[in-house]
Amino acid sequence: MLLLKKMKAVKITSADQLVSALKKEKQKQNITNYRLAKLTGLTQGALSQIFAGNRTPEIETALKIAKALKLKILLENENK
């Protein structure tokens, strides 16, 4: 039996919104940096810096986090 979970989609127009959406979903799911590090292959230190707002993640890093949180990221051009 195959179970598929629907991913929640979030529209993003800036790096700040991206980190905010990831942080909100992480808190909602009550996932620790330790667990997220295991799921993403990132270090706990890197995750701490990202979620504290001290480091802006590369898009590849943000997508790893989003995938681990089962969060679909929709990038929008804010100049529309």
Summary of the structure (lengths in Angstrom):
residues: 80
radius of gyration: 12.8
end to end distance: 43.3
largest distance: 44.6
contacts: 184
relative contact order: 0.25
helix: 50%
strand: 12%
